């Protein structure tokens, strides 16, 4: 199974996160600022190697905490 961001996610949001194609682990690709955006909704797609390939989708909600307050 291979994991990726859905095509519905903007390229700006995709640039903020990295998804491991094999494990599906999501990591930040830089600093997130609570003052700019308080949460992100990431649409994730999982696709297998079958013929034809089957896909499943899920939504991951990520909440940014304000560490300064």
Secondary structure, DSSP 8 states (H G I E B T S, - for coil): -EEEE-TTS-HHHHTTEEE-TTT--EEESS---TTT-SEEEEEEEEE-SSSS--EEEEEEEEE---TT-
